[in-house]
Amino acid sequence: MTHVRLLAAVGCALVLAGCGRDADREQDREPPPVKDTAFGDMAGTMDKARAVQDTVDAHKNELDEQLKSQEGQSEP
């Protein structure tokens, strides 16, 4: 009977010791780059949106300048 308890205790200790090592390895690893994860497509989409916004802002600035120049010419 005591041999069974001893074997059960040793078995539990080995299982717990094995689990601890994997957790430490997981913690030491750096996460993969975003482009290699499921969120990679979303990150690329945001970059495209920023580029489009820059283009729109540049066009708006051009139109604002044209309006300012036209307003100055139409006054008597």
PDB file of N, H, CA, C and O in Angstrom:
ATOM      1  N   MET A   1       0.812  -1.192   0.000  1.00  0.00           N
ATOM      2  CA  MET A   1       0.000   0.000   0.000  1.00  0.00           C
ATOM      3  C   MET A   1       0.856   1.257   0.000  1.00  0.00           C
ATOM      4  O   MET A   1       0.537   2.224  -0.691  1.00  0.00           O
ATOM      5  N   THR A   2       1.942   1.253   0.769  1.00  0.00           N
ATOM      6  H   THR A   2       2.202   0.467   1.331  1.00  0.00           H
ATOM      7  CA  THR A   2       2.803   2.435   0.796  1.00  0.00           C
ATOM      8  C   THR A   2       3.569   2.600  -0.513  1.00  0.00           C
ATOM      9  O   THR A   2       3.922   3.717  -0.889  1.00  0.00           O
ATOM     10  N   HIS A   3       3.827   1.488  -1.209  1.00  0.00           N
ATOM     11  H   HIS A   3       3.539   0.580  -0.904  1.00  0.00           H
ATOM     12  CA  HIS A   3       4.503   1.567  -2.496  1.00  0.00           C
ATOM     13  C   HIS A   3       3.606   2.267  -3.525  1.00  0.00           C
ATOM     14  O   HIS A   3       4.095   3.020  -4.368  1.00  0.00           O
ATOM     15  N   VAL A   4       2.321   2.021  -3.454  1.00  0.00           N
ATOM     16  H   VAL A   4       1.924   1.409  -2.770  1.00  0.00           H
ATOM     17  CA  VAL A   4       1.370   2.639  -4.375  1.00  0.00           C
ATOM     18  C   VAL A   4       1.329   4.145  -4.140  1.00  0.00           C
ATOM     19  O   VAL A   4       1.325   4.922  -5.095  1.00  0.00           O
ATOM     20  N   ARG A   5       1.298   4.554  -2.897  1.00  0.00           N
ATOM     21  H   ARG A   5       1.300   3.922  -2.121  1.00  0.00           H
ATOM     22  CA  ARG A   5       1.293   5.983  -2.578  1.00  0.00           C
ATOM     23  C   ARG A   5       2.588   6.646  -3.020  1.00  0.00           C
ATOM     24  O   ARG A   5       2.577   7.759  -3.546  1.00  0.00           O
ATOM     25  N   LEU A   6       3.696   5.962  -2.807  1.00  0.00           N
ATOM     26  H   LEU A   6       3.705   5.057  -2.380  1.00  0.00           H
ATOM     27  CA  LEU A   6       4.993   6.499  -3.207  1.00  0.00           C
ATOM     28  C   LEU A   6       5.066   6.659  -4.721  1.00  0.00           C
ATOM     29  O   LEU A   6       5.539   7.680  -5.220  1.00  0.00           O
ATOM     30  N   LEU A   7       4.599   5.653  -5.446  1.00  0.00           N
ATOM     31  H   LEU A   7       4.215   4.824  -5.040  1.00  0.00           H
ATOM     32  CA  LEU A   7       4.586   5.741  -6.905  1.00  0.00           C
ATOM     33  C   LEU A   7       3.659   6.849  -7.393  1.00  0.00           C
ATOM     34  O   LEU A   7       3.992   7.559  -8.342  1.00  0.00           O
ATOM     35  N   ALA A   8       2.510   7.005  -6.762  1.00  0.00           N
ATOM     36  H   ALA A   8       2.240   6.428  -5.991  1.00  0.00           H
ATOM     37  CA  ALA A   8       1.580   8.063  -7.139  1.00  0.00           C
ATOM     38  C   ALA A   8       2.190   9.441  -6.882  1.00  0.00           C
ATOM     39  O   ALA A   8       2.042  10.350  -7.698  1.00  0.00           O
ATOM     40  N   ALA A   9       2.872   9.593  -5.752  1.00  0.00           N
ATOM     41  H   ALA A   9       2.993   8.855  -5.089  1.00  0.00           H
ATOM     42  CA  ALA A   9       3.509  10.871  -5.432  1.00  0.00           C
ATOM     43  C   ALA A   9       4.624  11.189  -6.416  1.00  0.00           C
ATOM     44  O   ALA A   9       4.748  12.330  -6.861  1.00  0.00           O
ATOM     45  N   VAL A  10       5.437  10.193  -6.763  1.00  0.00           N
ATOM     46  H   VAL A  10       5.335   9.266  -6.402  1.00  0.00           H
ATOM     47  CA  VAL A  10       6.526  10.395  -7.719  1.00  0.00           C
ATOM     48  C   VAL A  10       5.951  10.729  -9.095  1.00  0.00           C
ATOM     49  O   VAL A  10       6.476  11.601  -9.786  1.00  0.00           O
ATOM     50  N   GLY A  11       4.893  10.055  -9.493  1.00  0.00           N
ATOM     51  H   GLY A  11       4.466   9.347  -8.931  1.00  0.00           H
ATOM     52  CA  GLY A  11       4.258  10.323 -10.783  1.00  0.00           C
ATOM     53  C   GLY A  11       3.719  11.740 -10.856  1.00  0.00           C
ATOM     54  O   GLY A  11       3.899  12.427 -11.861  1.00  0.00           O
ATOM     55  N   CYS A  12       3.058  12.178  -9.794  1.00  0.00           N
ATOM     56  H   CYS A  12       2.911  11.620  -8.977  1.00  0.00           H
ATOM     57  CA  CYS A  12       2.532  13.558  -9.762  1.00  0.00           C
ATOM     58  C   CYS A  12       3.666  14.570  -9.817  1.00  0.00           C
ATOM     59  O   CYS A  12       3.563  15.590 -10.499  1.00  0.00           O
ATOM     60  N   ALA A  13       4.740  14.290  -9.104  1.00  0.00           N
ATOM     61  H   ALA A  13       4.824  13.462  -8.550  1.00  0.00           H
ATOM     62  CA  ALA A  13       5.879  15.212  -9.096  1.00  0.00           C
ATOM     63  C   ALA A  13       6.493  15.319 -10.494  1.00  0.00           C
ATOM     64  O   ALA A  13       6.861  16.411 -10.926  1.00  0.00           O
ATOM     65  N   LEU A  14       6.603  14.199 -11.198  1.00  0.00           N
ATOM     66  H   LEU A  14       6.304  13.311 -10.847  1.00  0.00           H
ATOM     67  CA  LEU A  14       7.165  14.226 -12.547  1.00  0.00           C
ATOM     68  C   LEU A  14       6.260  14.998 -13.516  1.00  0.00           C
ATOM     69  O   LEU A  14       6.742  15.753 -14.361  1.00  0.00           O
ATOM     70  N   VAL A  15       4.968  14.801 -13.384  1.00  0.00           N
ATOM     71  H   VAL A  15       4.577  14.187 -12.698  1.00  0.00           H
ATOM     72  CA  VAL A  15       4.034  15.525 -14.261  1.00  0.00           C
ATOM     73  C   VAL A  15       4.130  17.021 -14.015  1.00  0.00           C
ATOM     74  O   VAL A  15       4.196  17.803 -14.963  1.00  0.00           O
ATOM     75  N   LEU A  16       4.138  17.421 -12.760  1.00  0.00           N
ATOM     76  H   LEU A  16       4.084  16.786 -11.990  1.00  0.00           H
ATOM     77  CA  LEU A  16       4.229  18.846 -12.445  1.00  0.00           C
ATOM     78  C   LEU A  16       5.567  19.438 -12.863  1.00  0.00           C
ATOM     79  O   LEU A  16       5.617  20.578 -13.326  1.00  0.00           O
ATOM     80  N   ALA A  17       6.635  18.697 -12.710  1.00  0.00           N
ATOM     81  H   ALA A  17       6.594  17.772 -12.334  1.00  0.00           H
ATOM     82  CA  ALA A  17       7.956  19.190 -13.114  1.00  0.00           C
ATOM     83  C   ALA A  17       8.022  19.357 -14.631  1.00  0.00           C
ATOM     84  O   ALA A  17       8.621  20.314 -15.121  1.00  0.00           O
ATOM     85  N   GLY A  18       7.422  18.450 -15.366  1.00  0.00           N
ATOM     86  H   GLY A  18       6.935  17.673 -14.968  1.00  0.00           H
ATOM     87  CA  GLY A  18       7.412  18.545 -16.820  1.00  0.00           C
ATOM     88  C   GLY A  18       6.614  19.731 -17.320  1.00  0.00           C
ATOM     89  O   GLY A  18       6.994  20.356 -18.310  1.00  0.00           O
ATOM     90  N   CYS A  19       5.534  20.049 -16.668  1.00  0.00           N
ATOM     91  H   CYS A  19       5.225  19.541 -15.864  1.00  0.00           H
ATOM     92  CA  CYS A  19       4.710  21.183 -17.077  1.00  0.00           C
ATOM     93  C   CYS A  19       5.419  22.500 -16.826  1.00  0.00           C
ATOM     94  O   CYS A  19       5.275  23.434 -17.616  1.00  0.00           O
ATOM     95  N   GLY A  20       6.165  22.597 -15.771  1.00  0.00           N
ATOM     96  H   GLY A  20       6.283  21.838 -15.130  1.00  0.00           H
ATOM     97  CA  GLY A  20       6.854  23.842 -15.433  1.00  0.00           C
ATOM     98  C   GLY A  20       7.891  24.232 -16.451  1.00  0.00           C
ATOM     99  O   GLY A  20       8.057  25.422 -16.719  1.00  0.00           O
ATOM    100  N   ARG A  21       8.586  23.299 -17.021  1.00  0.00           N
ATOM    101  H   ARG A  21       8.451  22.332 -16.803  1.00  0.00           H
ATOM    102  CA  ARG A  21       9.636  23.615 -17.993  1.00  0.00           C
ATOM    103  C   ARG A  21       9.062  24.210 -19.266  1.00  0.00           C
ATOM    104  O   ARG A  21       9.643  25.147 -19.815  1.00  0.00           O
ATOM    105  N   ASP A  22       7.945  23.699 -19.749  1.00  0.00           N
ATOM    106  H   ASP A  22       7.473  22.938 -19.303  1.00  0.00           H
ATOM    107  CA  ASP A  22       7.343  24.236 -20.966  1.00  0.00           C
ATOM    108  C   ASP A  22       6.876  25.660 -20.759  1.00  0.00           C
ATOM    109  O   ASP A  22       7.018  26.489 -21.658  1.00  0.00           O
ATOM    110  N   ALA A  23       6.330  25.961 -19.614  1.00  0.00           N
ATOM    111  H   ALA A  23       6.215  25.287 -18.884  1.00  0.00           H
ATOM    112  CA  ALA A  23       5.855  27.315 -19.332  1.00  0.00           C
ATOM    113  C   ALA A  23       7.019  28.298 -19.329  1.00  0.00           C
ATOM    114  O   ALA A  23       6.888  29.421 -19.815  1.00  0.00           O
ATOM    115  N   ASP A  24       8.163  27.876 -18.779  1.00  0.00           N
ATOM    116  H   ASP A  24       8.269  26.964 -18.384  1.00  0.00           H
ATOM    117  CA  ASP A  24       9.329  28.749 -18.772  1.00  0.00           C
ATOM    118  C   ASP A  24       9.829  28.997 -20.196  1.00  0.00           C
ATOM    119  O   ASP A  24      10.225  30.116 -20.521  1.00  0.00           O
ATOM    120  N   ARG A  25       9.818  27.999 -21.022  1.00  0.00           N
ATOM    121  H   ARG A  25       9.496  27.090 -20.758  1.00  0.00           H
ATOM    122  CA  ARG A  25      10.261  28.164 -22.407  1.00  0.00           C
ATOM    123  C   ARG A  25       9.334  29.102 -23.163  1.00  0.00           C
ATOM    124  O   ARG A  25       9.795  29.948 -23.930  1.00  0.00           O
ATOM    125  N   GLU A  26       8.044  28.960 -22.954  1.00  0.00           N
ATOM    126  H   GLU A  26       7.670  28.274 -22.331  1.00  0.00           H
ATOM    127  CA  GLU A  26       7.069  29.826 -23.613  1.00  0.00           C
ATOM    128  C   GLU A  26       7.302  31.282 -23.237  1.00  0.00           C
ATOM    129  O   GLU A  26       7.165  32.174 -24.074  1.00  0.00           O
ATOM    130  N   GLN A  27       7.651  31.519 -21.987  1.00  0.00           N
ATOM    131  H   GLN A  27       7.762  30.794 -21.307  1.00  0.00           H
ATOM    132  CA  GLN A  27       7.832  32.869 -21.495  1.00  0.00           C
ATOM    133  C   GLN A  27       9.098  33.492 -22.080  1.00  0.00           C
ATOM    134  O   GLN A  27       9.125  34.699 -22.319  1.00  0.00           O
ATOM    135  N   ASP A  28      10.139  32.706 -22.315  1.00  0.00           N
ATOM    136  H   ASP A  28      10.117  31.726 -22.120  1.00  0.00           H
ATOM    137  CA  ASP A  28      11.402  33.222 -22.801  1.00  0.00           C
ATOM    138  C   ASP A  28      11.376  33.535 -24.298  1.00  0.00           C
ATOM    139  O   ASP A  28      12.173  34.341 -24.778  1.00  0.00           O
ATOM    140  N   ARG A  29      10.486  32.915 -25.014  1.00  0.00           N
ATOM    141  H   ARG A  29       9.839  32.260 -24.624  1.00  0.00           H
ATOM    142  CA  ARG A  29      10.417  33.157 -26.452  1.00  0.00           C
ATOM    143  C   ARG A  29       9.803  34.518 -26.742  1.00  0.00           C
ATOM    144  O   ARG A  29       8.907  34.971 -26.030  1.00  0.00           O
ATOM    145  N   GLU A  30      10.291  35.165 -27.791  1.00  0.00           N
ATOM    146  H   GLU A  30      11.019  34.798 -28.370  1.00  0.00           H
ATOM    147  CA  GLU A  30       9.688  36.416 -28.226  1.00  0.00           C
ATOM    148  C   GLU A  30       8.517  36.088 -29.143  1.00  0.00           C
ATOM    149  O   GLU A  30       8.545  35.070 -29.835  1.00  0.00           O
ATOM    150  N   PRO A  31       7.499  36.924 -29.159  1.00  0.00           N
ATOM    151  CA  PRO A  31       6.360  36.651 -30.031  1.00  0.00           C
ATOM    152  C   PRO A  31       6.766  36.815 -31.500  1.00  0.00           C
ATOM    153  O   PRO A  31       7.694  37.562 -31.808  1.00  0.00           O
ATOM    154  N   PRO A  32       6.078  36.124 -32.397  1.00  0.00           N
ATOM    155  CA  PRO A  32       6.410  36.250 -33.818  1.00  0.00           C
ATOM    156  C   PRO A  32       6.023  37.634 -34.330  1.00  0.00           C
ATOM    157  O   PRO A  32       5.205  38.314 -33.710  1.00  0.00           O
ATOM    158  N   PRO A  33       6.598  38.058 -35.447  1.00  0.00           N
ATOM    159  CA  PRO A  33       6.202  39.343 -36.026  1.00  0.00           C
ATOM    160  C   PRO A  33       4.711  39.338 -36.351  1.00  0.00           C
ATOM    161  O   PRO A  33       4.139  38.288 -36.646  1.00  0.00           O
ATOM    162  N   VAL A  34       4.093  40.495 -36.298  1.00  0.00           N
ATOM    163  H   VAL A  34       4.557  41.348 -36.059  1.00  0.00           H
ATOM    164  CA  VAL A  34       2.645  40.600 -36.509  1.00  0.00           C
ATOM    165  C   VAL A  34       2.253  40.070 -37.880  1.00  0.00           C
ATOM    166  O   VAL A  34       1.202  39.446 -38.024  1.00  0.00           O
ATOM    167  N   LYS A  35       3.086  40.312 -38.889  1.00  0.00           N
ATOM    168  H   LYS A  35       3.940  40.819 -38.772  1.00  0.00           H
ATOM    169  CA  LYS A  35       2.722  39.873 -40.245  1.00  0.00           C
ATOM    170  C   LYS A  35       2.636  38.355 -40.355  1.00  0.00           C
ATOM    171  O   LYS A  35       2.004  37.847 -41.282  1.00  0.00           O
ATOM    172  N   ASP A  36       3.258  37.614 -39.428  1.00  0.00           N
ATOM    173  H   ASP A  36       3.771  38.027 -38.675  1.00  0.00           H
ATOM    174  CA  ASP A  36       3.218  36.157 -39.454  1.00  0.00           C
ATOM    175  C   ASP A  36       2.102  35.576 -38.594  1.00  0.00           C
ATOM    176  O   ASP A  36       2.023  34.358 -38.436  1.00  0.00           O
ATOM    177  N   THR A  37       1.252  36.411 -38.045  1.00  0.00           N
ATOM    178  H   THR A  37       1.316  37.400 -38.174  1.00  0.00           H
ATOM    179  CA  THR A  37       0.158  35.939 -37.198  1.00  0.00           C
ATOM    180  C   THR A  37      -1.173  36.116 -37.915  1.00  0.00           C
ATOM    181  O   THR A  37      -1.218  36.546 -39.068  1.00  0.00           O
ATOM    182  N   ALA A  38      -2.232  35.787 -37.236  1.00  0.00           N
ATOM    183  H   ALA A  38      -2.195  35.437 -36.300  1.00  0.00           H
ATOM    184  CA  ALA A  38      -3.571  35.946 -37.806  1.00  0.00           C
ATOM    185  C   ALA A  38      -3.927  37.415 -37.995  1.00  0.00           C
ATOM    186  O   ALA A  38      -4.849  37.734 -38.746  1.00  0.00           O
ATOM    187  N   PHE A  39      -3.211  38.312 -37.325  1.00  0.00           N
ATOM    188  H   PHE A  39      -2.462  38.053 -36.715  1.00  0.00           H
ATOM    189  CA  PHE A  39      -3.500  39.740 -37.417  1.00  0.00           C
ATOM    190  C   PHE A  39      -2.696  40.422 -38.517  1.00  0.00           C
ATOM    191  O   PHE A  39      -2.790  41.640 -38.676  1.00  0.00           O
ATOM    192  N   GLY A  40      -1.915  39.674 -39.274  1.00  0.00           N
ATOM    193  H   GLY A  40      -1.839  38.685 -39.144  1.00  0.00           H
ATOM    194  CA  GLY A  40      -1.074  40.241 -40.317  1.00  0.00           C
ATOM    195  C   GLY A  40      -1.857  40.994 -41.376  1.00  0.00           C
ATOM    196  O   GLY A  40      -1.444  42.071 -41.806  1.00  0.00           O
ATOM    197  N   ASP A  41      -2.982  40.437 -41.798  1.00  0.00           N
ATOM    198  H   ASP A  41      -3.317  39.562 -41.448  1.00  0.00           H
ATOM    199  CA  ASP A  41      -3.806  41.103 -42.814  1.00  0.00           C
ATOM    200  C   ASP A  41      -4.342  42.430 -42.304  1.00  0.00           C
ATOM    201  O   ASP A  41      -4.402  43.408 -43.049  1.00  0.00           O
ATOM    202  N   MET A  42      -4.730  42.464 -41.034  1.00  0.00           N
ATOM    203  H   MET A  42      -4.682  41.669 -40.429  1.00  0.00           H
ATOM    204  CA  MET A  42      -5.257  43.706 -40.477  1.00  0.00           C
ATOM    205  C   MET A  42      -4.178  44.776 -40.368  1.00  0.00           C
ATOM    206  O   MET A  42      -4.452  45.956 -40.583  1.00  0.00           O
ATOM    207  N   ALA A  43      -2.968  44.379 -40.039  1.00  0.00           N
ATOM    208  H   ALA A  43      -2.745  43.420 -39.864  1.00  0.00           H
ATOM    209  CA  ALA A  43      -1.871  45.348 -39.935  1.00  0.00           C
ATOM    210  C   ALA A  43      -1.571  45.931 -41.313  1.00  0.00           C
ATOM    211  O   ALA A  43      -1.325  47.132 -41.434  1.00  0.00           O
ATOM    212  N   GLY A  44      -1.587  45.106 -42.337  1.00  0.00           N
ATOM    213  H   GLY A  44      -1.786  44.131 -42.239  1.00  0.00           H
ATOM    214  CA  GLY A  44      -1.374  45.595 -43.695  1.00  0.00           C
ATOM    215  C   GLY A  44      -2.476  46.526 -44.142  1.00  0.00           C
ATOM    216  O   GLY A  44      -2.212  47.501 -44.845  1.00  0.00           O
ATOM    217  N   THR A  45      -3.693  46.251 -43.753  1.00  0.00           N
ATOM    218  H   THR A  45      -3.907  45.459 -43.181  1.00  0.00           H
ATOM    219  CA  THR A  45      -4.831  47.094 -44.091  1.00  0.00           C
ATOM    220  C   THR A  45      -4.674  48.467 -43.468  1.00  0.00           C
ATOM    221  O   THR A  45      -4.974  49.475 -44.108  1.00  0.00           O
ATOM    222  N   MET A  46      -4.213  48.521 -42.236  1.00  0.00           N
ATOM    223  H   MET A  46      -3.970  47.703 -41.716  1.00  0.00           H
ATOM    224  CA  MET A  46      -4.020  49.805 -41.565  1.00  0.00           C
ATOM    225  C   MET A  46      -2.930  50.620 -42.259  1.00  0.00           C
ATOM    226  O   MET A  46      -3.053  51.839 -42.380  1.00  0.00           O
ATOM    227  N   ASP A  47      -1.873  49.963 -42.714  1.00  0.00           N
ATOM    228  H   ASP A  47      -1.773  48.973 -42.616  1.00  0.00           H
ATOM    229  CA  ASP A  47      -0.816  50.671 -43.429  1.00  0.00           C
ATOM    230  C   ASP A  47      -1.354  51.266 -44.735  1.00  0.00           C
ATOM    231  O   ASP A  47      -1.023  52.396 -45.095  1.00  0.00           O
ATOM    232  N   LYS A  48      -2.179  50.497 -45.431  1.00  0.00           N
ATOM    233  H   LYS A  48      -2.448  49.580 -45.138  1.00  0.00           H
ATOM    234  CA  LYS A  48      -2.777  50.999 -46.671  1.00  0.00           C
ATOM    235  C   LYS A  48      -3.687  52.183 -46.389  1.00  0.00           C
ATOM    236  O   LYS A  48      -3.689  53.162 -47.135  1.00  0.00           O
ATOM    237  N   ALA A  49      -4.462  52.094 -45.311  1.00  0.00           N
ATOM    238  H   ALA A  49      -4.460  51.298 -44.705  1.00  0.00           H
ATOM    239  CA  ALA A  49      -5.371  53.187 -44.957  1.00  0.00           C
ATOM    240  C   ALA A  49      -4.596  54.458 -44.626  1.00  0.00           C
ATOM    241  O   ALA A  49      -5.019  55.553 -44.998  1.00  0.00           O
ATOM    242  N   ARG A  50      -3.475  54.327 -43.937  1.00  0.00           N
ATOM    243  H   ARG A  50      -3.131  53.438 -43.635  1.00  0.00           H
ATOM    244  CA  ARG A  50      -2.653  55.506 -43.623  1.00  0.00           C
ATOM    245  C   ARG A  50      -2.107  56.146 -44.898  1.00  0.00           C
ATOM    246  O   ARG A  50      -2.064  57.370 -45.016  1.00  0.00           O
ATOM    247  N   ALA A  51      -1.693  55.313 -45.848  1.00  0.00           N
ATOM    248  H   ALA A  51      -1.729  54.319 -45.752  1.00  0.00           H
ATOM    249  CA  ALA A  51      -1.168  55.842 -47.109  1.00  0.00           C
ATOM    250  C   ALA A  51      -2.263  56.570 -47.878  1.00  0.00           C
ATOM    251  O   ALA A  51      -2.008  57.629 -48.451  1.00  0.00           O
ATOM    252  N   VAL A  52      -3.458  56.033 -47.902  1.00  0.00           N
ATOM    253  H   VAL A  52      -3.666  55.173 -47.437  1.00  0.00           H
ATOM    254  CA  VAL A  52      -4.575  56.683 -48.579  1.00  0.00           C
ATOM    255  C   VAL A  52      -4.911  57.996 -47.886  1.00  0.00           C
ATOM    256  O   VAL A  52      -5.189  58.993 -48.552  1.00  0.00           O
ATOM    257  N   GLN A  53      -4.888  58.006 -46.571  1.00  0.00           N
ATOM    258  H   GLN A  53      -4.662  57.196 -46.030  1.00  0.00           H
ATOM    259  CA  GLN A  53      -5.196  59.231 -45.835  1.00  0.00           C
ATOM    260  C   GLN A  53      -4.173  60.319 -46.147  1.00  0.00           C
ATOM    261  O   GLN A  53      -4.539  61.490 -46.257  1.00  0.00           O
ATOM    262  N   ASP A  54      -2.910  59.959 -46.291  1.00  0.00           N
ATOM    263  H   ASP A  54      -2.613  59.008 -46.202  1.00  0.00           H
ATOM    264  CA  ASP A  54      -1.884  60.937 -46.665  1.00  0.00           C
ATOM    265  C   ASP A  54      -2.182  61.537 -48.034  1.00  0.00           C
ATOM    266  O   ASP A  54      -2.027  62.742 -48.234  1.00  0.00           O
ATOM    267  N   THR A  55      -2.607  60.704 -48.973  1.00  0.00           N
ATOM    268  H   THR A  55      -2.733  59.725 -48.811  1.00  0.00           H
ATOM    269  CA  THR A  55      -2.947  61.184 -50.304  1.00  0.00           C
ATOM    270  C   THR A  55      -4.141  62.122 -50.251  1.00  0.00           C
ATOM    271  O   THR A  55      -4.138  63.167 -50.901  1.00  0.00           O
ATOM    272  N   VAL A  56      -5.151  61.762 -49.490  1.00  0.00           N
ATOM    273  H   VAL A  56      -5.152  60.913 -48.962  1.00  0.00           H
ATOM    274  CA  VAL A  56      -6.352  62.591 -49.362  1.00  0.00           C
ATOM    275  C   VAL A  56      -5.997  63.932 -48.715  1.00  0.00           C
ATOM    276  O   VAL A  56      -6.477  64.977 -49.153  1.00  0.00           O
ATOM    277  N   ASP A  57      -5.171  63.908 -47.690  1.00  0.00           N
ATOM    278  H   ASP A  57      -4.780  63.059 -47.334  1.00  0.00           H
ATOM    279  CA  ASP A  57      -4.768  65.149 -47.029  1.00  0.00           C
ATOM    280  C   ASP A  57      -3.996  66.060 -47.978  1.00  0.00           C
ATOM    281  O   ASP A  57      -4.197  67.274 -47.973  1.00  0.00           O
ATOM    282  N   ALA A  58      -3.117  65.483 -48.790  1.00  0.00           N
ATOM    283  H   ALA A  58      -2.954  64.496 -48.795  1.00  0.00           H
ATOM    284  CA  ALA A  58      -2.356  66.280 -49.751  1.00  0.00           C
ATOM    285  C   ALA A  58      -3.287  66.921 -50.773  1.00  0.00           C
ATOM    286  O   ALA A  58      -3.117  68.089 -51.122  1.00  0.00           O
ATOM    287  N   HIS A  59      -4.270  66.164 -51.252  1.00  0.00           N
ATOM    288  H   HIS A  59      -4.408  65.215 -50.969  1.00  0.00           H
ATOM    289  CA  HIS A  59      -5.231  66.699 -52.216  1.00  0.00           C
ATOM    290  C   HIS A  59      -6.067  67.810 -51.582  1.00  0.00           C
ATOM    291  O   HIS A  59      -6.339  68.823 -52.226  1.00  0.00           O
ATOM    292  N   LYS A  60      -6.471  67.631 -50.344  1.00  0.00           N
ATOM    293  H   LYS A  60      -6.250  66.808 -49.820  1.00  0.00           H
ATOM    294  CA  LYS A  60      -7.247  68.654 -49.641  1.00  0.00           C
ATOM    295  C   LYS A  60      -6.431  69.939 -49.497  1.00  0.00           C
ATOM    296  O   LYS A  60      -6.955  71.036 -49.695  1.00  0.00           O
ATOM    297  N   ASN A  61      -5.161  69.804 -49.156  1.00  0.00           N
ATOM    298  H   ASN A  61      -4.735  68.913 -48.996  1.00  0.00           H
ATOM    299  CA  ASN A  61      -4.307  70.984 -49.028  1.00  0.00           C
ATOM    300  C   ASN A  61      -4.179  71.725 -50.353  1.00  0.00           C
ATOM    301  O   ASN A  61      -4.179  72.956 -50.377  1.00  0.00           O
ATOM    302  N   GLU A  62      -4.070  70.988 -51.454  1.00  0.00           N
ATOM    303  H   GLU A  62      -4.069  69.988 -51.434  1.00  0.00           H
ATOM    304  CA  GLU A  62      -4.010  71.614 -52.775  1.00  0.00           C
ATOM    305  C   GLU A  62      -5.290  72.381 -53.073  1.00  0.00           C
ATOM    306  O   GLU A  62      -5.248  73.512 -53.557  1.00  0.00           O
ATOM    307  N   LEU A  63      -6.423  71.761 -52.782  1.00  0.00           N
ATOM    308  H   LEU A  63      -6.457  70.842 -52.388  1.00  0.00           H
ATOM    309  CA  LEU A  63      -7.709  72.436 -53.021  1.00  0.00           C
ATOM    310  C   LEU A  63      -7.863  73.672 -52.148  1.00  0.00           C
ATOM    311  O   LEU A  63      -8.376  74.695 -52.602  1.00  0.00           O
ATOM    312  N   ASP A  64      -7.423  73.584 -50.901  1.00  0.00           N
ATOM    313  H   ASP A  64      -7.006  72.753 -50.532  1.00  0.00           H
ATOM    314  CA  ASP A  64      -7.496  74.750 -50.008  1.00  0.00           C
ATOM    315  C   ASP A  64      -6.661  75.906 -50.554  1.00  0.00           C
ATOM    316  O   ASP A  64      -7.087  77.060 -50.514  1.00  0.00           O
ATOM    317  N   GLU A  65      -5.478  75.592 -51.059  1.00  0.00           N
ATOM    318  H   GLU A  65      -5.131  74.655 -51.091  1.00  0.00           H
ATOM    319  CA  GLU A  65      -4.620  76.628 -51.627  1.00  0.00           C
ATOM    320  C   GLU A  65      -5.265  77.253 -52.861  1.00  0.00           C
ATOM    321  O   GLU A  65      -5.202  78.470 -53.040  1.00  0.00           O
ATOM    322  N   GLN A  66      -5.883  76.437 -53.711  1.00  0.00           N
ATOM    323  H   GLN A  66      -5.934  75.449 -53.565  1.00  0.00           H
ATOM    324  CA  GLN A  66      -6.564  76.962 -54.895  1.00  0.00           C
ATOM    325  C   GLN A  66      -7.720  77.863 -54.500  1.00  0.00           C
ATOM    326  O   GLN A  66      -7.916  78.918 -55.102  1.00  0.00           O
ATOM    327  N   LEU A  67      -8.490  77.459 -53.492  1.00  0.00           N
ATOM    328  H   LEU A  67      -8.330  76.602 -53.003  1.00  0.00           H
ATOM    329  CA  LEU A  67      -9.602  78.296 -53.039  1.00  0.00           C
ATOM    330  C   LEU A  67      -9.108  79.631 -52.485  1.00  0.00           C
ATOM    331  O   LEU A  67      -9.701  80.676 -52.753  1.00  0.00           O
ATOM    332  N   LYS A  68      -8.027  79.594 -51.716  1.00  0.00           N
ATOM    333  H   LYS A  68      -7.545  78.745 -51.498  1.00  0.00           H
ATOM    334  CA  LYS A  68      -7.477  80.836 -51.158  1.00  0.00           C
ATOM    335  C   LYS A  68      -7.009  81.772 -52.267  1.00  0.00           C
ATOM    336  O   LYS A  68      -7.223  82.982 -52.199  1.00  0.00           O
ATOM    337  N   SER A  69      -6.372  81.208 -53.283  1.00  0.00           N
ATOM    338  H   SER A  69      -6.198  80.225 -53.339  1.00  0.00           H
ATOM    339  CA  SER A  69      -5.885  82.060 -54.368  1.00  0.00           C
ATOM    340  C   SER A  69      -7.043  82.628 -55.184  1.00  0.00           C
ATOM    341  O   SER A  69      -6.964  83.774 -55.626  1.00  0.00           O
ATOM    342  N   GLN A  70      -8.098  81.875 -55.396  1.00  0.00           N
ATOM    343  H   GLN A  70      -8.162  80.944 -55.037  1.00  0.00           H
ATOM    344  CA  GLN A  70      -9.246  82.345 -56.137  1.00  0.00           C
ATOM    345  C   GLN A  70     -10.046  83.385 -55.354  1.00  0.00           C
ATOM    346  O   GLN A  70     -10.580  84.330 -55.936  1.00  0.00           O
ATOM    347  N   GLU A  71     -10.127  83.212 -54.049  1.00  0.00           N
ATOM    348  H   GLU A  71      -9.694  82.444 -53.577  1.00  0.00           H
ATOM    349  CA  GLU A  71     -10.838  84.186 -53.224  1.00  0.00           C
ATOM    350  C   GLU A  71     -10.118  85.534 -53.264  1.00  0.00           C
ATOM    351  O   GLU A  71     -10.763  86.582 -53.278  1.00  0.00           O
ATOM    352  N   GLY A  72      -8.833  85.510 -53.281  1.00  0.00           N
ATOM    353  H   GLY A  72      -8.309  84.658 -53.270  1.00  0.00           H
ATOM    354  CA  GLY A  72      -8.068  86.745 -53.319  1.00  0.00           C
ATOM    355  C   GLY A  72      -8.191  87.454 -54.653  1.00  0.00           C
ATOM    356  O   GLY A  72      -8.108  88.681 -54.693  1.00  0.00           O
ATOM    357  N   GLN A  73      -8.387  86.723 -55.757  1.00  0.00           N
ATOM    358  H   GLN A  73      -8.455  85.726 -55.724  1.00  0.00           H
ATOM    359  CA  GLN A  73      -8.497  87.331 -57.094  1.00  0.00           C
ATOM    360  C   GLN A  73      -9.878  87.890 -57.334  1.00  0.00           C
ATOM    361  O   GLN A  73     -10.002  88.857 -58.086  1.00  0.00           O
ATOM    362  N   SER A  74     -10.934  87.338 -56.737  1.00  0.00           N
ATOM    363  H   SER A  74     -10.833  86.553 -56.126  1.00  0.00           H
ATOM    364  CA  SER A  74     -12.290  87.764 -57.048  1.00  0.00           C
ATOM    365  C   SER A  74     -12.711  89.011 -56.272  1.00  0.00           C
ATOM    366  O   SER A  74     -13.729  89.618 -56.603  1.00  0.00           O
ATOM    367  N   GLU A  75     -11.963  89.400 -55.260  1.00  0.00           N
ATOM    368  H   GLU A  75     -11.136  88.906 -54.991  1.00  0.00           H
ATOM    369  CA  GLU A  75     -12.325  90.594 -54.486  1.00  0.00           C
ATOM    370  C   GLU A  75     -11.961  91.840 -55.282  1.00  0.00           C
ATOM    371  O   GLU A  75     -10.933  91.852 -55.959  1.00  0.00           O
ATOM    372  N   PRO A  76     -12.795  92.914 -55.216  1.00  0.00           N
ATOM    373  CA  PRO A  76     -12.529  94.147 -56.004  1.00  0.00           C
ATOM    374  C   PRO A  76     -11.383  94.962 -55.481  1.00  0.00           C
ATOM    375  O   PRO A  76     -11.060  96.007 -56.045  1.00  0.00           O
TER     376      PRO A  76
END
